[in-house]
Amino acid sequence: MATTIKSRKKNQQKSVPTLLQAIEKVVELAEDSKMSEEFMLKAAPEICLLAESFGITERQAVLFCVCMEKGPRRVDYDDLASYLDLNKIGVLSYASDIDALVRRRLLKFRDVKDEDDFDIPSVVIRYLKHNEVYQLPQRKGLDCAAMFELLDQWFEDLDDDAISPRALCEELQQLFEDNPQVGFVKHLKEYYLSDEDEMMVAFFAHRLVNRDDDDIRFCDIEDLYDSRADFTNAKSELRIGEHKLQEKKLIEHKCVDGLADVTKYKLTDAAKRDLLAEMKINATEEKLADMLDASKLTEKKLFFPKDIERQVEELGSFLQPENYQKIQERMKEKGFRYGFACLFYGSPGTGKTETVYQLAKKTGRNIMVVDVPQLKSMWVGQSEKNVKALFDRYREQVSKAKLTPILLFNEADAIIGKRKNGAENAVDKMENSLQNIILQEMEQLDGIMIATTNLQQNMDKAFERRFLYKIKFEKPTEEARVSIWHSMIPDLSDLDVHTLASKYDFSGGQIENIARHYAIDTILHGQAEDVLPMLIRHCDNERLDETNVKKIGF
């Protein structure tokens, strides 16, 4: 049939239509055609144009056209059967053609777990609007940066269920075979790993290079496995330190407060130096900050006094993408500094850090969380270089991200305190020098920086002047405490809630601790008939002193 179609095409003397015109003509002729030979001959010029342009077969070209007509979103085999007037069994014979269109990136599965629904990627449609053919990204002769750009796209496809782990593993092996000159590939192959383990190393490296994420959890790697059993087995090996990648010293448990956390993993410093030398990843610098994905933050309802709520809402409105861009542009026009630094200060447990998380969640901004104690501990030797590198890395994230991320200095007391006048010893001089660097970086900031502190009275005046927004977080009022108790333990009676809110002048963080105790008691002992005495006991234990407990009768 192909020969007949091509022969007929040679006899056509018409002008060449655009790609969209060709698709429209094929769609018109394909309806109820049963994919007959008569239809294929009648639509031959347009079918051949599309097939040759996209590098696909004639039958795949027809299926692509029908998907365009029935989509471009959520097309399935029933749509194809209905449009072409085929039975459902017959249309399944085209599954291999659909797979080929997915590999060509002209279609993508909505969910690779069933492969029944598919979309036409927006990038393909964008090219068609300009009468251009979307080509697969170049895969040969890449440098390290171009390879990681491609990995970013592929792992995003995996996250969106647009490609299966097995298919991605095959793509990666072909990519590595085509690019043996890349240092990452060259050194990775020296470890003699399985294809699946190489994919995991590539994932860890991708998250570090493309997302500044050196804190990998089990939920992050689950998508790398086709089988739940394989994932469970890998998780067990990782927990006890017997995974192949741990034995090869490529990944390790992440340390939190000096202790290994068996639920968090990172590339080892040696692996970073060996595999990522071309990307100039400094192993030590990576400990200074972690990247939090806004989409993975849990949405929470926060309760504040009206004045604080107004200020937080105003800041949230400002951080909305459309407002932020307009304000930043206006600031530039007027010659003002266009970076925005915010200070959240007040007592512990009043919601400073959680407010940053909720602002990020609401506005879709990722958070680059600075490890302030780690930063402080590095203030000898390479410390100035590390602090500058931290801001350099933030600037890089700003340039790469669709939405400007938030740079968060949580519990920043150690770095925004008063500078030492007449400092003579080496440590004091070093601290003053680093504070001067941070002050200079804040002056030149192109982005969003938020610092939280419990000790605002110790803050250096030079830092105070550089924070545009300053919000004081106070302990919740009794009215706010009523709302917090209700939200934390919804099954409490109104009387019990008001009793606890009036008796205990707790912060939101303290009330959350009580709610967690209550949840644990309920799991261990079942629902108590009278919960108030139990909660009062936990409240009394939560308070280390009794200076703010109001004595009331029952």
C-alpha positions in Angstrom: 0.0 0.0 0.0 2.8 2.4 0.9 4.2 2.1 -2.7 0.8 2.9 -4.2 0.4 5.9 -1.9 3.8 7.3 -2.8 3.2 6.7 -6.5 -0.1 8.6 -6.3 1.6 11.4 -4.5 4.1 11.9 -7.3 1.2 12.6 -9.6 -0.2 15.4 -7.5 0.6 18.8 -8.8 -1.1 20.8 -6.1 0.7 23.3 -3.9 2.0 21.9 -0.6 -0.5 22.5 2.2 0.5 23.6 5.7 0.8 20.9 8.3 -2.5 22.0 10.0 -4.2 22.0 6.6 -3.0 18.5 5.9 -4.2 17.3 9.3 -7.6 18.9 8.7 -8.0 17.2 5.3 -7.0 13.8 6.8 -9.5 14.2 9.6 -12.2 15.1 7.2 -11.6 12.0 5.1 -10.9 9.6 8.0 -14.3 9.8 9.7 -16.1 6.5 9.4 -13.4 5.3 7.0 -12.5 2.1 8.8 -8.9 2.9 7.8 -9.8 1.4 4.4 -7.4 1.3 1.4 -9.8 3.6 -0.5 -9.4 6.3 2.3 -5.6 5.9 2.4 -5.4 6.5 -1.3 -7.7 9.4 -1.3 -5.8 11.1 1.5 -2.4 10.0 0.2 -0.8 13.5 -0.5 -1.6 14.8 3.0 -0.8 11.5 4.8 2.6 11.2 3.1 3.4 14.9 3.8 2.7 14.3 7.5 4.5 11.0 7.7 7.6 12.3 6.0 7.6 15.5 8.0 7.3 13.8 11.4 9.3 10.7 10.5 6.5 8.3 11.2 4.5 5.7 9.2 1.4 6.5 7.2 -0.9 4.7 9.7 0.7 6.6 12.6 0.1 9.8 10.8 -3.6 9.1 10.5 -3.9 8.2 14.2 -2.1 11.4 15.1 -4.6 13.4 13.0 -7.5 11.7 14.7 -6.0 12.4 18.2 -5.6 16.1 17.2 -9.3 16.2 16.2 -10.6 14.3 19.3 -8.1 15.9 21.7 -5.7 17.4 22.2 -6.4 16.2 25.8 -7.7 12.9 27.1 -8.0 10.9 23.9 -8.5 7.1 24.3 -9.0 4.0 22.2 -12.8 4.4 22.3 -12.4 7.8 20.7 -10.3 6.3 17.9 -12.8 3.4 17.4 -15.8 5.8 17.3 -14.3 8.2 14.8 -12.8 5.6 12.5 -15.9 3.3 12.8 -13.9 0.4 14.0 -14.8 -2.1 16.7 -12.9 -1.8 20.0 -11.0 -5.1 19.5 -9.8 -3.9 16.1 -8.6 -0.6 17.3 -6.4 -2.2 19.9 -4.3 -3.5 17.0 -3.0 0.0 16.7 -1.4 0.0 20.2 2.1 -0.4 18.8 1.5 2.6 16.6 0.4 4.6 19.7 3.5 3.5 21.5 5.6 4.7 18.6 3.9 8.1 18.6 4.6 8.3 22.4 8.3 7.5 21.8 8.4 10.1 19.1 6.9 12.5 21.8 4.0 13.4 19.5 1.7 11.8 22.1 2.1 11.2 25.8 0.3 8.8 28.1 -1.8 10.5 30.8 -0.9 7.6 33.1 1.6 5.0 32.1 0.1 2.5 34.5 -2.8 1.8 32.1 -1.8 3.5 28.9 -5.4 4.0 27.9 -5.6 7.8 27.7 -3.2 10.0 25.9 -2.6 13.7 25.2 -0.9 15.7 22.5 1.9 17.7 24.3 1.4 21.4 24.2 4.9 21.9 22.7 3.8 19.8 19.6 0.7 22.0 19.2 2.8 25.2 19.6 5.1 24.1 16.8 2.2 23.2 14.5 0.7 26.7 14.9 3.8 28.0 13.2 3.8 25.2 10.6 6.9 23.7 12.2 7.7 20.1 13.1 8.5 19.4 16.7 11.8 17.5 16.7 13.1 15.4 19.6 15.9 17.1 21.5 19.4 16.3 20.2 20.7 13.2 22.0 24.2 12.8 20.6 27.3 14.9 21.1 26.0 16.5 24.2 28.0 18.2 26.9 27.2 17.6 30.6 24.9 20.7 31.0 22.9 19.7 27.9 22.5 16.2 29.2 21.2 17.3 32.5 18.7 19.6 30.8 17.4 16.6 29.0 17.3 14.6 32.2 15.2 17.3 33.8 12.6 16.9 31.0 12.6 13.1 31.2 12.3 12.9 35.0 9.5 15.4 34.8 7.8 13.1 32.3 8.2 10.3 34.8 6.7 12.4 37.6 3.8 13.2 35.3 3.3 9.5 34.5 4.0 10.3 30.8 6.7 7.6 30.6 7.2 4.3 32.5 10.2 3.5 34.6 11.1 0.7 32.2 10.9 3.0 29.1 12.9 5.7 30.9 15.6 3.2 31.8 15.9 2.2 28.2 16.0 5.9 27.1 18.8 6.6 29.6 20.9 3.6 28.4 20.6 4.8 24.8 21.5 8.3 26.0 24.6 7.1 27.8 25.6 4.9 24.8 25.4 8.0 22.5 27.4 10.2 24.8 30.4 8.3 26.2 32.4 11.6 26.1 30.4 13.1 29.0 32.3 12.9 32.3 29.2 11.9 34.2 28.6 8.9 31.9 32.3 8.0 31.8 32.6 7.8 35.6 29.2 6.2 36.1 30.1 3.3 33.8 33.2 2.7 35.9 31.0 1.4 38.8 29.6 -1.5 36.7 26.0 -0.9 38.0 22.8 -2.4 36.7 20.7 -0.3 34.4 18.2 0.4 37.2 20.9 1.5 39.7 22.4 3.8 37.0 18.9 5.3 36.6 18.7 6.0 40.4 22.2 7.6 40.4 21.1 9.8 37.4 18.0 10.7 39.4 20.0 11.8 42.5 22.4 13.8 40.3 19.5 15.4 38.4 17.8 16.5 41.6 21.0 18.0 42.8 22.0 19.8 39.6 18.6 20.9 38.3 16.6 21.4 41.6 19.3 22.0 44.2 17.7 19.1 46.1 20.2 17.1 48.1 17.5 15.6 50.4 15.9 12.6 48.7 13.0 10.7 50.4 11.4 7.4 49.6 8.4 9.2 48.1 10.8 10.7 45.6 12.3 7.4 44.3 9.1 5.4 44.3 8.3 6.4 40.7 11.6 4.8 39.6 10.1 1.3 40.0 7.6 -0.5 37.9 6.9 -3.0 40.6 5.7 -2.2 44.2 7.7 -5.2 45.3 10.9 -3.9 43.8 10.4 -0.6 45.5 9.8 -2.2 48.9 12.9 -4.4 48.5 15.0 -1.3 47.6 13.6 0.6 50.5 14.5 -2.2 52.9 18.1 -2.3 51.6 18.4 1.4 51.8 17.2 1.5 55.4 19.8 -1.0 56.6 22.6 0.4 54.4 22.9 -2.6 52.2 21.8 -1.2 48.9 24.3 -1.5 46.0 24.7 2.2 45.7 25.5 2.5 49.4 28.1 -0.3 49.1 29.7 1.6 46.2 29.8 4.8 48.3 27.6 6.6 45.8 24.7 7.5 48.1 24.4 7.7 51.9 22.0 8.5 54.7 21.5 12.2 55.3 22.5 13.4 58.7 20.2 15.5 60.9 21.6 16.9 64.1 24.6 14.5 63.8 22.4 11.4 63.4 21.8 9.4 60.3 18.2 9.7 59.1 17.2 6.4 57.5 14.4 8.0 55.5 16.6 10.7 53.8 19.4 10.1 51.3 22.0 12.1 49.3 24.9 11.7 46.9 28.1 11.2 48.9 30.7 14.0 48.6 33.0 11.6 46.8 30.2 10.8 44.2 29.7 14.6 43.7 33.4 15.2 43.1 33.7 12.1 40.8 30.4 12.3 38.8 29.7 16.0 38.7 33.1 17.6 38.3 32.0 19.2 35.0 29.0 20.9 36.7 31.3 22.4 39.3 29.3 21.1 42.2 31.1 21.9 45.4 30.3 19.0 47.8 30.6 21.1 50.9 28.4 23.9 49.7 25.5 21.5 49.1 25.1 21.1 52.9 24.2 24.8 53.2 20.7 24.6 51.8 17.9 22.3 50.7 15.2 23.0 48.1 11.5 22.5 49.1 9.1 21.8 46.3 6.0 24.1 46.9 3.7 21.4 45.4 4.7 18.9 48.1 4.0 21.3 51.0 0.9 20.4 53.1 -1.7 23.1 53.0 -2.7 24.3 56.5 -5.2 26.8 57.9 -3.4 29.4 60.1 -5.0 31.6 62.7 -3.7 35.0 63.6 -4.8 38.2 65.3 -6.5 40.5 62.8 -3.4 42.8 62.4 -1.0 40.0 61.7 -3.5 38.3 59.4 -3.8 41.6 57.4 0.0 41.9 57.0 0.3 38.2 56.0 -2.5 38.5 53.4 -0.9 41.7 52.0 2.5 39.9 51.6 0.7 36.9 50.1 -1.0 39.2 47.5 2.3 40.8 46.7 4.0 37.4 46.2 1.3 36.3 43.7 3.2 36.0 40.3 1.3 38.7 38.4 1.6 41.2 41.2 5.2 40.4 42.0 6.3 40.9 38.4 4.4 44.3 38.1 5.8 45.6 41.3 9.4 44.5 40.5 9.2 46.2 37.1 7.8 49.4 38.6 10.6 49.4 41.2 13.2 49.1 38.5 11.6 52.0 36.6 11.8 54.2 39.6 15.4 53.3 40.4 14.6 51.5 43.6 16.1 48.3 44.8 13.8 45.5 43.4 14.8 42.6 45.7 12.4 42.0 48.6 13.6 41.0 52.1 11.1 40.2 54.8 11.6 39.6 58.5 9.3 37.4 60.6 10.0 37.9 64.3 8.4 36.9 67.6 8.2 34.1 70.2 8.8 30.5 69.3 5.8 28.5 68.1 3.8 31.5 66.8 3.8 30.3 63.1 6.7 32.2 61.5 8.1 29.2 59.6 4.7 27.7 58.8 3.6 31.1 57.4 6.6 30.9 54.9 5.5 27.4 53.9 1.9 28.5 53.4 2.9 31.6 51.4 5.1 29.3 49.2 2.2 26.8 48.8 -0.3 29.6 47.9 1.9 31.3 45.4 3.6 28.2 43.9 7.1 29.3 44.9 9.8 26.7 45.9 11.8 27.5 49.0 15.6 27.3 49.3 16.0 26.6 53.0 19.4 27.7 54.4 20.9 25.5 57.1 21.9 28.4 59.3 23.6 26.4 62.1 25.6 24.6 59.4 26.5 28.0 57.8 27.6 29.3 61.2 29.8 26.2 61.8 31.6 26.8 58.6 32.8 30.3 59.3 36.4 29.3 59.4 38.5 28.8 56.3 36.2 28.5 53.4 33.3 30.3 55.1 33.2 33.6 53.0 33.4 31.6 49.8 30.6 29.3 50.9 28.3 32.2 51.8 28.9 33.9 48.4 28.4 30.6 46.7 25.0 30.2 48.5 23.8 33.5 47.1 25.3 32.6 43.7 23.3 29.4 43.8 20.1 31.3 44.7 20.7 33.7 41.7 21.1 30.6 39.5 17.8 29.2 40.8 16.1 32.6 40.2 17.3 32.6 36.6 16.2 29.0 35.9 12.8 28.9 37.8 9.5 29.9 36.2 8.6 31.5 39.5 11.2 33.2 41.7 11.9 30.9 44.7 12.0 32.1 48.3 15.4 32.1 50.1 14.6 31.2 53.7 17.0 31.9 56.6 15.1 30.1 59.3 16.1 30.9 62.9 18.6 33.5 61.6 19.6 34.9 65.0 23.1 33.6 64.5 23.8 35.6 61.4 21.8 38.8 61.8 22.9 39.7 65.4 24.7 42.8 66.3 28.2 43.0 64.9 31.2 43.2 67.2 32.6 46.7 67.6 36.4 46.8 67.6 36.6 43.0 67.0 40.1 41.8 67.6 40.1 38.0 67.8 39.9 36.0 64.6 36.4 34.5 65.2 34.8 37.9 65.8 36.5 39.4 62.7 35.3 36.4 60.7 31.7 36.8 61.9 31.7 40.6 61.1 33.1 39.9 57.7 30.4 37.4 56.9 27.6 39.6 58.1 29.0 42.3 55.9 28.9 39.9 52.9 25.2 39.1 53.7 24.3 42.8 54.1 25.9 43.4 50.7 24.0 40.5 49.1 20.8 41.8 50.5 21.5 45.2 49.0 21.9 43.6 45.6 19.1 41.0 46.0 17.1 40.1 43.0 14.6 37.8 44.5 12.7 37.1 47.7 14.4 36.6 51.0 12.6 35.8 54.3 14.4 35.5 57.6 12.8 34.3 60.9 14.1 35.1 64.4 13.1 34.7 68.0 15.5 37.4 69.2 14.8 40.5 67.3 16.1 42.7 70.1 19.6 41.4 69.3 19.4 42.2 65.6 21.9 44.6 64.0 20.4 47.9 62.9 22.0 47.5 59.5 20.0 44.3 58.9 16.8 45.9 60.2 17.0 48.7 57.6 17.3 46.2 54.8 14.1 44.3 55.6 11.2 45.9 53.6 8.5 43.8 55.3 8.7 43.3 59.1 5.9 41.2 60.7 5.8 40.6 64.4 4.2 37.3 65.3 2.6 37.3 68.7 1.0 34.5 70.7 -2.6 34.0 69.5 -5.5 35.7 71.2 -8.0 33.7 73.1 -10.3 33.9 70.1 -7.6 32.6 67.8 -6.7 29.8 70.3 -10.4 28.7 70.1 -10.0 28.4 66.3 -6.7 26.6 66.6 -8.1 24.0 69.1 -11.1 23.4 66.9 -8.9 22.9 63.8 -6.4 20.6 65.6 -9.0 18.4 67.5 -12.3 18.9 65.6 -14.3 16.4 67.8 -13.8 18.6 71.0 -17.0 20.2 72.3 -17.3 24.0 72.2 -17.2 24.0 76.1 -14.0 22.0 76.2 -12.4 24.2 73.5 -13.2 27.4 75.3 -12.0 26.0 78.6 -8.6 25.1 77.2 -8.3 28.3 75.2 -9.0 30.5 78.3 -6.9 28.4 80.7 -3.7 28.0 78.7 -2.0 30.9 77.0 -0.4 28.6 74.4 1.1 29.3 71.0 -0.1 27.4 67.9 3.0 25.2 68.1 2.2 24.2 71.7 -1.4 23.4 70.8 -0.2 21.2 68.0 2.0 19.3 70.4 -1.0 18.7 72.6 -3.0 17.5 69.6 -0.3 15.1 68.6 -0.2 13.7 72.2 -4.0 13.3 72.0 -3.8 11.5 68.7 -1.2 9.0 70.1 -3.3 8.3 73.2 -6.3 7.7 71.0 -4.3 5.2 68.8 -2.9 3.4 71.8 -5.9 3.4 74.2 -8.9 4.2 72.1 -11.3 7.1 72.4 -11.6 8.3 76.0 -15.1 9.0 77.4 -14.0 12.3 78.9 -11.1 13.8 76.9 -10.8 17.1 78.8 -8.9 15.7 81.9 -6.5 14.0 79.5 -5.9 17.2 77.5 -5.4 19.2 80.7 -2.8 16.7 81.8 -0.9 17.1 78.5 -1.3 20.9 78.7 0.3 20.9 82.2 3.1 18.7 81.0 3.7 21.0 78.0 4.1 24.0 80.2 7.4 23.8 82.0 6.4 26.7 84.3 3.0 27.9 85.5 3.5 31.6 85.1 0.9 31.9 82.3 -1.7 29.4 83.5 -4.9 31.0 84.5 -6.5 29.4 87.6 -10.2 28.7 86.9 -12.6 26.3 88.5 -14.4 23.4 86.9 
